[in-house]
Amino acid sequence: MSPSTPRIAPLTPPYPPEIQAQFDRIMRGAPPLLLFRVMAGHGRAWDKFRAGGLLDPGPLPLRQREIVIDRTCALNKCEYEWGVHVAVFAGPAKLAGDEVRATVQGDAMSACWSAAEQALIAAVDALHARATFTDEEFAALSAHYDEAQILEIILLCGFYRTVSYLANGLRLPLEENATRFPQ
């Protein structure tokens, strides 16, 4: 099996009407991502994935949402999902080049982040490293984000860790238009 072949074969067009309708809703007219095509071939897994997908906007502004997702994927060495998110959302989220790089190569103290974003990055890093927060980390996060936003941050970290497991474990080749990790 070559590194450019996923370990589980994706669905190929034409897709069943119900799956096509789901792809259309999620992708808003763009071709479905390889990850979605692999998952959609397995009904139970696809249903569970979509149910937990957090694909709605949620209580976090787009910029903070994308910082959480990009940092989580970077920590999990998931260039596939990181690259898709950066390519599609970095512009709308107003993430500058140094900020995008910092999601991979920086940390919570990188100069490009505001105080609220530093608390956000520290929270993502804590969840990744220890699956919890210290009281100080939680207090720093709470100084900038309300309870609904904190729950969303935790859920996003967990979901995109799962996405990273899927993309990395299935050895998904990078999407054609995805951004690559900075060198």
Backbone as a printed PyTorch tensor [residue, N CA C, xyz], in Angstrom:
tensor([[[  0.8580,  -1.1760,   0.0000],
         [  0.0000,   0.0000,   0.0000],
         [  0.8950,   1.2280,   0.0000]],

        [[  0.6570,   2.1190,  -0.9240],
         [  1.4850,   3.3290,  -1.0150],
         [  1.0190,   4.3520,   0.0080]],

        [[  1.9110,   5.2810,   0.4040],
         [  1.5170,   6.3140,   1.3540],
         [  0.3820,   7.2050,   0.8360]],

        [[  0.1180,   7.1780,  -0.4770],
         [ -0.9510,   8.0170,  -1.0150],
         [ -2.2790,   7.2700,  -1.1120]],

        [[ -2.3250,   6.0480,  -0.6150],
         [ -3.5550,   5.2570,  -0.6320],
         [ -4.0710,   5.1070,   0.7900]],

        [[ -5.3050,   5.5400,   1.0490],
         [ -5.8380,   5.3600,   2.3980],
         [ -5.9550,   3.8790,   2.7380]],

        [[ -5.8540,   3.5560,   3.9980],
         [ -5.9150,   2.1660,   4.4530],
         [ -7.3180,   1.5750,   4.3270]],

        [[ -8.3360,   2.4110,   4.2840],
         [ -9.7070,   1.9750,   4.0320],
         [-10.1870,   2.7410,   2.8090]],

        [[-10.7100,   2.0310,   1.8380],
         [-11.1100,   2.6490,   0.5690],
         [-12.2780,   3.6200,   0.7680]],

        [[-12.2090,   4.7800,   0.1330],
         [-13.3030,   5.7440,   0.2050],
         [-14.4190,   5.3890,  -0.7640]],

        [[-15.5940,   5.9300,  -0.5070],
         [-16.6810,   5.8330,  -1.4800],
         [-16.2670,   6.5700,  -2.7480]],

        [[-16.7520,   6.0890,  -3.8670],
         [-16.5110,   6.7740,  -5.1340],
         [-17.8570,   7.1530,  -5.7350]],

        [[-17.8870,   8.2430,  -6.5150],
         [-19.1530,   8.6530,  -7.1280],
         [-19.6090,   7.6230,  -8.1540]],

        [[-20.8800,   7.5640,  -8.4210],
         [-21.9480,   8.3570,  -7.8130],
         [-22.2670,   7.8480,  -6.4130]],

        [[-22.5450,   8.7740,  -5.5110],
         [-22.8450,   8.4270,  -4.1300],
         [-24.3290,   8.1430,  -3.9970]],

        [[-24.7100,   7.2890,  -3.0460],
         [-26.1440,   7.1010,  -2.7890],
         [-26.7860,   8.4660,  -2.5000]],

        [[-28.0290,   8.6630,  -2.9190],
         [-28.6750,   9.9800,  -2.7660],
         [-28.6050,  10.5570,  -1.3500]],

        [[-28.8310,   9.7240,  -0.3330],
         [-28.7980,  10.2150,   1.0520],
         [-27.3880,  10.7110,   1.4100]],

        [[-26.3630,   9.9670,   0.9940],
         [-24.9700,  10.3590,   1.2670],
         [-24.6310,  11.6240,   0.4830]],

        [[-25.0610,  11.7030,  -0.7700],
         [-24.8070,  12.9050,  -1.5710],
         [-25.4320,  14.1310,  -0.9020]],

        [[-26.6390,  13.9760,  -0.4010],
         [-27.3150,  15.0940,   0.2710],
         [-26.5390,  15.5160,   1.5280]],

        [[-26.0100,  14.5450,   2.2580],
         [-25.2060,  14.8620,   3.4470],
         [-23.9160,  15.5790,   3.0430]],

        [[-23.2440,  15.0830,   2.0100],
         [-22.0310,  15.7420,   1.5190],
         [-22.3490,  17.1770,   1.0900]],

        [[-23.4580,  17.3570,   0.3790],
         [-23.8420,  18.6930,  -0.0930],
         [-24.0500,  19.6510,   1.0760]],

        [[-24.7070,  19.1580,   2.1430],
         [-24.9440,  19.9950,   3.3240],
         [-23.6270,  20.3780,   4.0010]],

        [[-22.7460,  19.4080,   4.1650],
         [-21.4890,  19.6430,   4.8740],
         [-20.5190,  20.4680,   4.0350]],

        [[-20.4090,  20.1360,   2.7590],
         [-19.3750,  20.7220,   1.9000],
         [-19.8540,  21.9610,   1.1380]],

        [[-21.1460,  22.2530,   1.2060],
         [-21.7130,  23.4310,   0.5380],
         [-21.3120,  23.5030,  -0.9370]],

        [[-21.4230,  22.3670,  -1.6210],
         [-21.1770,  22.3260,  -3.0580],
         [-19.7780,  21.9080,  -3.4650]],

        [[-18.8070,  21.9590,  -2.5650],
         [-17.4380,  21.5100,  -2.8810],
         [-17.4050,  19.9800,  -2.8670]],

        [[-16.4500,  19.3810,  -3.5560],
         [-16.3460,  17.9160,  -3.5100],
         [-16.0790,  17.4490,  -2.0750]],

        [[-16.6000,  16.2850,  -1.6900],
         [-16.4100,  15.8080,  -0.3160],
         [-14.9490,  15.4710,  -0.0420]],

        [[-14.5250,  15.7790,   1.1750],
         [-13.1690,  15.4340,   1.6030],
         [-12.9880,  13.9180,   1.6310]],

        [[-11.7790,  13.4920,   1.4330],
         [-11.4600,  12.0670,   1.4750],
         [-11.8740,  11.4520,   2.8080]],

        [[-11.6300,  12.1460,   3.9090],
         [-12.0270,  11.6450,   5.2240],
         [-13.5240,  11.3540,   5.2510]],

        [[-14.3340,  12.2630,   4.7260],
         [-15.7810,  12.0620,   4.7110],
         [-16.1530,  10.8790,   3.8330]],

        [[-15.4670,  10.7290,   2.7050],
         [-15.7660,   9.6170,   1.7860],
         [-15.4130,   8.2710,   2.4100]],

        [[-14.3510,   8.2140,   3.2090],
         [-14.0000,   6.9680,   3.9070],
         [-15.0470,   6.6740,   4.9780]],

        [[-15.3590,   7.6760,   5.7820],
         [-16.3010,   7.4660,   6.8840],
         [-17.6930,   7.1040,   6.3620]],

        [[-18.1380,   7.7520,   5.2840],
         [-19.4950,   7.5410,   4.7620],
         [-19.7010,   6.1250,   4.2360]],

        [[-18.6290,   5.4120,   3.9830],
         [-18.7410,   4.0240,   3.5430],
         [-19.1120,   3.0650,   4.6620]],

        [[-19.1730,   3.5690,   5.8750],
         [-19.4530,   2.7470,   7.0500],
         [-20.5120,   3.4690,   7.8730]],

        [[-21.7720,   3.0890,   7.6600],
         [-22.9310,   3.8120,   8.1560],
         [-22.8880,   4.1890,   9.6230]],

        [[-22.6080,   3.2450,  10.4940],
         [-22.6070,   3.5400,  11.9270],
         [-21.5180,   4.5560,  12.2560]],

        [[-20.3160,   4.3240,  11.7540],
         [-19.2050,   5.2410,  12.0230],
         [-19.5160,   6.6390,  11.4720]],

        [[-20.0680,   6.7000,  10.2720],
         [-20.4130,   7.9810,   9.6490],
         [-21.4760,   8.7250,  10.4680]],

        [[-22.5080,   8.0020,  10.9170],
         [-23.5550,   8.6270,  11.7240],
         [-22.9800,   9.1700,  13.0270]],

        [[-22.1440,   8.3980,  13.7020],
         [-21.5330,   8.8310,  14.9650],
         [-20.6050,  10.0180,  14.7290]],

        [[-19.8440,   9.9600,  13.6560],
         [-18.9170,  11.0420,  13.3120],
         [-19.6890,  12.3430,  13.0900]],

        [[-20.7490,  12.2740,  12.2940],
         [-21.5370,  13.4750,  12.0080],
         [-22.2490,  13.9850,  13.2550]],

        [[-22.7050,  13.0700,  14.1130],
         [-23.4130,  13.4800,  15.3320],
         [-22.4960,  14.2420,  16.2820]],

        [[-21.2260,  13.8870,  16.3110],
         [-20.2790,  14.5450,  17.2080],
         [-19.4310,  15.5880,  16.5290]],

        [[-19.7440,  15.8880,  15.2740],
         [-18.8560,  16.6690,  14.4410],
         [-18.6820,  18.1300,  14.7450]],

        [[-19.5630,  18.7190,  15.5190],
         [-19.4140,  20.1360,  15.8510],
         [-19.2400,  20.9920,  14.6010]],

        [[-19.9460,  20.6350,  13.5400],
         [-19.8090,  21.3660,  12.2810],
         [-20.6210,  22.6640,  12.2690]],

        [[-21.4310,  22.8680,  13.2950],
         [-22.1710,  24.1250,  13.3940],
         [-21.2560,  25.2000,  13.9880]],

        [[-21.5980,  26.4680,  13.8540],
         [-20.7210,  27.5300,  14.3520],
         [-20.4420,  27.4700,  15.8550]],

        [[-21.4220,  27.1530,  16.6720],
         [-21.1850,  27.0420,  18.1060],
         [-20.9530,  28.3930,  18.7790]],

        [[-20.6510,  28.3720,  20.0930],
         [-20.5370,  29.6020,  20.8700],
         [-19.2020,  30.3480,  20.7300]],

        [[-18.2300,  29.7600,  20.0720],
         [-16.9330,  30.4320,  19.8890],
         [-16.9160,  31.1890,  18.5660]],

        [[-16.3480,  32.3840,  18.5530],
         [-16.1400,  33.0550,  17.2680],
         [-15.2320,  32.2040,  16.3740]],

        [[-15.3550,  32.3830,  15.0660],
         [-14.6010,  31.5770,  14.1060],
         [-13.1020,  31.5950,  14.3890]],

        [[-12.5480,  32.7520,  14.6790],
         [-11.1020,  32.8480,  14.9120],
         [-10.6560,  31.9270,  16.0630]],

        [[-11.3440,  31.9980,  17.1970],
         [-10.9690,  31.1720,  18.3430],
         [-11.2170,  29.6910,  18.0500]],

        [[-12.2970,  29.4110,  17.3760],
         [-12.6000,  28.0270,  16.9820],
         [-11.4660,  27.4520,  16.1440]],

        [[-11.0120,  28.2200,  15.1720],
         [ -9.9510,  27.7310,  14.2880],
         [ -8.6070,  27.6290,  15.0010]],

        [[ -8.3330,  28.5160,  15.9340],
         [ -7.1010,  28.3870,  16.7260],
         [ -7.1150,  27.0570,  17.4740]],

        [[ -8.2520,  26.7370,  18.0990],
         [ -8.3760,  25.4680,  18.8300],
         [ -8.1780,  24.2860,  17.8850]],

        [[ -8.8580,  24.2950,  16.7630],
         [ -8.7770,  23.1750,  15.8140],
         [ -7.3690,  23.0510,  15.2450]],

        [[ -6.8010,  24.1600,  14.7890],
         [ -5.4680,  24.1050,  14.1780],
         [ -4.4200,  23.6420,  15.1820]],

        [[ -4.4830,  24.1650,  16.4050],
         [ -3.4980,  23.7730,  17.4190],
         [ -3.6660,  22.2980,  17.7870]],

        [[ -4.8960,  21.8560,  17.9490],
         [ -5.1460,  20.4440,  18.2770],
         [ -4.5910,  19.5330,  17.1830]],

        [[ -4.8880,  19.8530,  15.9480],
         [ -4.3880,  19.0290,  14.8350],
         [ -2.8670,  19.0710,  14.7530]],

        [[ -2.2810,  20.2290,  14.9650],
         [ -0.8180,  20.3460,  14.9260],
         [ -0.1750,  19.5100,  16.0270]],

        [[ -0.7170,  19.5790,  17.2390],
         [ -0.1650,  18.7910,  18.3410],
         [ -0.2550,  17.2940,  18.0620]],

        [[ -1.2710,  16.8990,  17.3150],
         [ -1.4540,  15.4910,  16.9630],
         [ -0.7650,  15.1180,  15.6480]],

        [[  0.0320,  16.0500,  15.1250],
         [  0.7760,  15.8270,  13.8800],
         [ -0.1400,  15.4030,  12.7330]],

        [[ -1.3200,  16.0300,  12.6930],
         [ -2.3040,  15.7190,  11.6640],
         [ -2.2910,  16.8100,  10.6030]],

        [[ -1.3540,  16.7020,   9.6900],
         [ -1.2380,  17.6790,   8.6200],
         [ -2.4760,  17.6700,   7.7260]],

        [[ -3.1010,  16.5080,   7.5710],
         [ -4.2990,  16.3990,   6.7320],
         [ -5.3610,  17.4020,   7.1840]],

        [[ -5.8250,  17.2890,   8.4270],
         [ -6.9310,  18.1360,   8.8870],
         [ -6.4750,  19.5660,   9.1300]],

        [[ -5.2790,  19.7410,   9.6700],
         [ -4.7260,  21.0830,   9.8550],
         [ -4.7110,  21.8150,   8.5180]],

        [[ -4.2250,  21.1290,   7.4910],
         [ -4.1050,  21.7460,   6.1750],
         [ -5.4320,  22.1070,   5.5510]],

        [[ -6.4480,  21.2710,   5.7560],
         [ -7.7840,  21.5710,   5.2460],
         [ -8.3250,  22.8170,   5.9530]],

        [[ -8.2010,  22.8420,   7.2710],
         [ -8.7380,  23.9800,   8.0250],
         [ -8.0050,  25.2750,   7.7030]],

        [[ -6.7060,  25.2330,   7.6120],
         [ -5.9600,  26.4490,   7.2980],
         [ -6.3350,  26.9480,   5.8990]],

        [[ -6.4040,  26.0370,   4.9390],
         [ -6.7230,  26.4380,   3.5600],
         [ -8.1070,  27.0720,   3.4650]],

        [[ -9.0670,  26.5280,   4.1820],
         [-10.4520,  26.9910,   4.0600],
         [-10.7700,  28.1410,   5.0220]],

        [[-10.2580,  28.0870,   6.2420],
         [-10.7400,  28.9940,   7.2780],
         [ -9.7460,  30.0450,   7.7670]],

        [[ -8.4630,  29.9270,   7.4760],
         [ -7.5050,  30.9090,   8.0070],
         [ -7.8560,  32.3240,   7.5560]],

        [[ -8.2190,  32.4830,   6.2860],
         [ -8.6020,  33.7970,   5.7820],
         [ -9.8400,  34.3460,   6.4680]],

        [[-10.9730,  33.6140,   6.4260],
         [-12.1750,  34.1110,   7.0990],
         [-11.9840,  34.3260,   8.6060]],

        [[-11.0940,  33.5310,   9.2360],
         [-10.8430,  33.6700,  10.6730],
         [ -9.8260,  34.7710,  10.9740]],

        [[ -9.3050,  35.3910,   9.9140],
         [ -8.3160,  36.4650,  10.0520],
         [ -7.0810,  36.0140,  10.8200]],

        [[ -6.5990,  34.8020,  10.4870],
         [ -5.3480,  34.2920,  11.0490],
         [ -4.2140,  34.6740,  10.1000]],

        [[ -3.2870,  35.4650,  10.5740],
         [ -2.1430,  35.8990,   9.7760],
         [ -1.1340,  34.7480,   9.6570]],

        [[ -0.2110,  34.8810,   8.7280],
         [  0.7890,  33.8430,   8.4960],
         [  1.5640,  33.4600,   9.7410]],

        [[  1.9800,  34.4420,  10.5450],
         [  2.7390,  34.1170,  11.7580],
         [  1.8640,  33.3800,  12.7620]],

        [[  0.5700,  33.6700,  12.7830],
         [ -0.3420,  32.9710,  13.6870],
         [ -0.5630,  31.5330,  13.2250]],

        [[ -0.7250,  31.3450,  11.9330],
         [ -0.8750,  29.9900,  11.3940],
         [  0.3840,  29.1760,  11.7320]],

        [[  1.5530,  29.7420,  11.4980],
         [  2.8160,  29.0470,  11.8330],
         [  2.8900,  28.7250,  13.3210]],

        [[  2.4450,  29.6690,  14.1460],
         [  2.5150,  29.4750,  15.5930],
         [  1.6190,  28.3400,  16.0780]],

        [[  0.5790,  27.9980,  15.3380],
         [ -0.2400,  26.8500,  15.7480],
         [  0.5570,  25.5570,  15.6610]],

        [[  1.5870,  25.5530,  14.8210],
         [  2.4290,  24.3680,  14.6560],
         [  3.7370,  24.5150,  15.4280]],

        [[  4.3900,  25.6610,  15.2890],
         [  5.7550,  25.8130,  15.7910],
         [  5.8590,  26.6690,  17.0550]],

        [[  4.7820,  27.3160,  17.4570],
         [  4.8380,  28.2020,  18.6110],
         [  4.2740,  27.5520,  19.8560]],

        [[  3.9540,  28.4030,  20.8170],
         [  3.3000,  27.9510,  22.0380],
         [  2.4180,  29.0760,  22.5560]],

        [[  1.8920,  28.9180,  23.7530],
         [  0.9620,  29.9110,  24.2990],
         [  1.6190,  31.2730,  24.4840]],

        [[  2.9200,  31.3070,  24.5980],
         [  3.5960,  32.5820,  24.8360],
         [  4.0830,  33.2420,  23.5470]],

        [[  3.7650,  32.6790,  22.4000],
         [  4.1630,  33.2980,  21.1330],
         [  3.6020,  34.7200,  21.0800]],

        [[  4.4370,  35.6430,  20.6170],
         [  4.1000,  37.0740,  20.6400],
         [  2.8780,  37.4270,  19.8050]],

        [[  2.5160,  36.5930,  18.8610],
         [  1.3950,  36.9160,  17.9670],
         [  0.0330,  36.7990,  18.6380]],

        [[ -0.0480,  36.1350,  19.8050],
         [ -1.3470,  35.8810,  20.4230],
         [ -1.7280,  36.9640,  21.4170]],

        [[ -3.0030,  37.3090,  21.4570],
         [ -3.5470,  38.1840,  22.5020],
         [ -3.5630,  37.4040,  23.8190]],

        [[ -3.8490,  38.0810,  24.9190],
         [ -3.9300,  37.4040,  26.2200],
         [ -5.0060,  36.3090,  26.2020]],

        [[ -6.1540,  36.6070,  25.5910],
         [ -7.2250,  35.6110,  25.5200],
         [ -6.8030,  34.4090,  24.6740]],

        [[ -6.0820,  34.6690,  23.5870],
         [ -5.6120,  33.5770,  22.7260],
         [ -4.4920,  32.7890,  23.3920]],

        [[ -3.6660,  33.4510,  24.1980],
         [ -2.6480,  32.7330,  24.9590],
         [ -3.3020,  31.7450,  25.9240]],

        [[ -4.3730,  32.1760,  26.5880],
         [ -5.1040,  31.2760,  27.4860],
         [ -5.7210,  30.1170,  26.7080]],

        [[ -6.1940,  30.4030,  25.5160],
         [ -6.7920,  29.3830,  24.6540],
         [ -5.7490,  28.3440,  24.2390]],

        [[ -4.6070,  28.8020,  23.7580],
         [ -3.5300,  27.8820,  23.3480],
         [ -3.0500,  27.0710,  24.5610]],

        [[ -2.8850,  27.7230,  25.7080],
         [ -2.4620,  27.0010,  26.9200],
         [ -3.4680,  25.9170,  27.2890]],

        [[ -4.7560,  26.2110,  27.1120],
         [ -5.7950,  25.2200,  27.4180],
         [ -5.7160,  24.0330,  26.4630]],

        [[ -5.5540,  24.3020,  25.1810],
         [ -5.4270,  23.2190,  24.1980],
         [ -4.2010,  22.3660,  24.5310]],

        [[ -3.0930,  23.0190,  24.8300],
         [ -1.8640,  22.2930,  25.1600],
         [ -2.0430,  21.4400,  26.4130]],

        [[ -2.7360,  21.9860,  27.4220],
         [ -2.9690,  21.2360,  28.6610],
         [ -3.8400,  20.0070,  28.4020]],

        [[ -4.9050,  20.1980,  27.6450],
         [ -5.7670,  19.0500,  27.3450],
         [ -5.0050,  17.9900,  26.5640]],

        [[ -4.1880,  18.4230,  25.6240],
         [ -3.4130,  17.4670,  24.8360],
         [ -2.4270,  16.7030,  25.7230]],

        [[ -1.7470,  17.4020,  26.5930],
         [ -0.6960,  16.7830,  27.4050],
         [ -1.2370,  15.9770,  28.5850]],

        [[ -2.3250,  16.5000,  29.2350],
         [ -2.7490,  15.8990,  30.4990],
         [ -4.2340,  15.5640,  30.5660]],

        [[ -4.9990,  15.9250,  29.5420],
         [ -6.4470,  15.6990,  29.5180],
         [ -7.1690,  16.4110,  30.6570]],

        [[ -6.5730,  17.4900,  31.1480],
         [ -7.2070,  18.2950,  32.1940],
         [ -6.5220,  19.6500,  32.2600]],

        [[ -7.0530,  20.5120,  33.1290],
         [ -6.4640,  21.8190,  33.3970],
         [ -6.0180,  21.8850,  34.8520]],

        [[ -4.9780,  22.6450,  35.1010],
         [ -4.7000,  23.0240,  36.4870],
         [ -5.7250,  24.0920,  36.8640]],

        [[ -5.8420,  24.3890,  38.1400],
         [ -6.7520,  25.4520,  38.5650],
         [ -6.3470,  26.7810,  37.9400]],

        [[ -5.0500,  27.0120,  37.8160],
         [ -4.5640,  28.2600,  37.2260],
         [ -4.9280,  28.3500,  35.7430]],

        [[ -4.7790,  27.2510,  35.0100],
         [ -5.1410,  27.2280,  33.5800],
         [ -6.6340,  27.4580,  33.3960]],

        [[ -7.4400,  26.8400,  34.2550],
         [ -8.8860,  27.0230,  34.1420],
         [ -9.2780,  28.4600,  34.4800]],

        [[ -8.6430,  29.0290,  35.4920],
         [ -8.9190,  30.4250,  35.8510],
         [ -8.5310,  31.3590,  34.7070]],

        [[ -7.3880,  31.1200,  34.0720],
         [ -6.9580,  31.9560,  32.9430],
         [ -7.9550,  31.8430,  31.7920]],

        [[ -8.4120,  30.6450,  31.5120],
         [ -9.3990,  30.4360,  30.4490],
         [-10.7160,  31.1270,  30.8070]],

        [[-11.1400,  30.9690,  32.0570],
         [-12.4030,  31.5570,  32.5260],
         [-12.3840,  33.0800,  32.5270]],

        [[-11.2150,  33.6660,  32.5730],
         [-11.1190,  35.1280,  32.5380],
         [-11.5130,  35.6800,  31.1650]],

        [[-11.4990,  34.8350,  30.1410],
         [-11.7650,  35.2920,  28.7700],
         [-12.9560,  34.6080,  28.0970]],

        [[-13.3600,  33.4480,  28.6080],
         [-14.3810,  32.6450,  27.9440],
         [-15.4370,  32.2230,  28.9530]],

        [[-16.7040,  32.2020,  28.5040],
         [-17.7830,  31.7990,  29.3930],
         [-17.8990,  30.2680,  29.4170]],

        [[-18.8220,  29.7640,  30.2280],
         [-18.9500,  28.3110,  30.4030],
         [-19.2670,  27.5920,  29.0980]],

        [[-20.1820,  28.1320,  28.3140],
         [-20.5320,  27.4890,  27.0370],
         [-19.3090,  27.4400,  26.1110]],

        [[-18.5270,  28.4950,  26.1050],
         [-17.3280,  28.5240,  25.2660],
         [-16.2700,  27.5400,  25.7710]],

        [[-16.1220,  27.4290,  27.0810],
         [-15.1510,  26.4800,  27.6350],
         [-15.5560,  25.0490,  27.3000]],

        [[-16.8380,  24.7450,  27.4210],
         [-17.2970,  23.4060,  27.0180],
         [-17.0120,  23.1690,  25.5440]],

        [[-17.2470,  24.1730,  24.7050],
         [-16.9780,  24.0440,  23.2670],
         [-15.4900,  23.8090,  23.0030]],

        [[-14.6280,  24.5030,  23.7240],
         [-13.1760,  24.3260,  23.5750],
         [-12.8010,  22.8810,  23.8780]],

        [[-13.3100,  22.3570,  24.9820],
         [-13.0070,  20.9670,  25.3670],
         [-13.5450,  19.9960,  24.3180]],

        [[-14.7800,  20.2130,  23.8760],
         [-15.3720,  19.3400,  22.8630],
         [-14.5920,  19.3930,  21.5440]],

        [[-14.2050,  20.5980,  21.1260],
         [-13.4230,  20.7220,  19.8830],
         [-12.0960,  19.9880,  19.9910]],

        [[-11.4160,  20.1380,  21.1230],
         [-10.1360,  19.4360,  21.3020],
         [-10.3260,  17.9210,  21.2000]],

        [[-11.3430,  17.4150,  21.8710],
         [-11.5910,  15.9730,  21.8320],
         [-11.9880,  15.5030,  20.4470]],

        [[-12.8780,  16.2550,  19.7840],
         [-13.3200,  15.8300,  18.4640],
         [-12.1700,  15.8680,  17.4640]],

        [[-11.3800,  16.9270,  17.4790],
         [-10.3030,  17.0210,  16.4860],
         [ -9.1160,  16.1330,  16.8310]],

        [[ -9.0200,  15.6760,  18.0700],
         [ -8.0570,  14.6150,  18.3760],
         [ -8.5340,  13.3260,  17.7060]],

        [[ -9.8380,  13.0670,  17.7850],
         [-10.4090,  11.9000,  17.1020],
         [-10.2150,  12.0060,  15.5950]],

        [[-10.4810,  13.1770,  15.0280],
         [-10.2650,  13.3780,  13.5930],
         [ -8.7950,  13.1140,  13.2490]],

        [[ -7.8920,  13.5730,  14.0970],
         [ -6.4630,  13.3380,  13.8700],
         [ -6.1480,  11.8490,  13.8940]],

        [[ -6.7380,  11.1310,  14.8390],
         [ -6.5420,   9.6780,  14.8830],
         [ -7.0230,   9.0450,  13.5820]],

        [[ -8.1880,   9.4650,  13.1290],
         [ -8.7360,   8.9040,  11.8900],
         [ -7.8280,   9.2030,  10.6980]],

        [[ -7.5010,  10.4650,  10.4980],
         [ -6.6950,  10.8460,   9.3300],
         [ -5.3090,  10.2170,   9.3750]],

        [[ -4.6860,  10.2210,  10.5440],
         [ -3.3430,   9.6410,  10.6530],
         [ -3.3830,   8.1140,  10.6000]],

        [[ -4.3220,   7.5210,  11.3450],
         [ -4.4100,   6.0640,  11.3960],
         [ -4.8110,   5.4410,  10.0680]],

        [[ -5.6310,   6.1550,   9.3110],
         [ -6.0470,   5.6730,   7.9930],
         [ -5.0460,   6.0540,   6.9070]],

        [[ -4.0330,   6.8110,   7.2970],
         [ -2.9900,   7.2880,   6.3870],
         [ -3.6040,   7.9990,   5.1710]],

        [[ -4.4680,   8.9790,   5.4710],
         [ -5.1060,   9.7160,   4.3840],
         [ -4.0820,  10.6210,   3.7060]],

        [[ -3.9910,  10.5520,   2.3880],
         [ -3.1160,  11.4940,   1.6900],
         [ -3.6800,  12.9080,   1.8210]],

        [[ -2.8060,  13.8850,   1.7880],
         [ -3.2390,  15.2680,   1.9460],
         [ -4.1680,  15.6630,   0.8080]],

        [[ -5.1600,  16.4760,   1.1310],
         [ -6.0620,  17.0000,   0.1140],
         [ -5.2680,  17.9070,  -0.8190]],

        [[ -5.6350,  17.9110,  -2.0720],
         [ -4.8940,  18.6440,  -3.1080],
         [ -4.7100,  20.1180,  -2.7900]],

        [[ -5.7390,  20.7690,  -2.3020],
         [ -5.6750,  22.2100,  -2.0590],
         [ -5.3690,  22.5790,  -0.6040]],

        [[ -4.9970,  21.5880,   0.1970],
         [ -4.7220,  21.8430,   1.6100],
         [ -3.3600,  22.5170,   1.7810]],

        [[ -3.2520,  23.2890,   2.8420],
         [ -1.9920,  23.9170,   3.2280],
         [ -1.0900,  22.8490,   3.8320]],

        [[  0.2030,  23.0090,   3.6800],
         [  1.1790,  22.0720,   4.2570],
         [  1.7460,  22.6750,   5.5410]],

        [[  2.1780,  21.8210,   6.4640],
         [  2.8380,  22.3090,   7.6750],
         [  4.0130,  23.2040,   7.3050]],

        [[  4.2650,  24.2580,   8.0680],
         [  5.4510,  25.0800,   7.8070],
         [  6.7190,  24.2770,   8.0840]],

        [[  7.7540,  24.6140,   7.3320],
         [  9.0380,  23.8960,   7.5030],
         [  9.8950,  24.5740,   8.5420]]])
